Amino acid sequence: MSLMYKVCFRTIARGNYPEDMAMRVNVFYGGGLISTEEYNLLMDQLNQPQE
């Protein structure tokens, strides 16, 4: 797992992420900073309802 994935994962897990987090994940994916698998995991995590 890439460092960028780990940072994004922790940020989303804490629930205190910016409104444009999905766009940021898209940019990281487009820039080659995260893999397709990591992208899919992060987007699934973002789409889950927050508790």
Secondary structure, DSSP 8 states (H G I E B T S, - for coil): --HHHHHHHHHHHHT---TTHHHHHHHHHHTTSS-HHHHHHHHHHHHS---
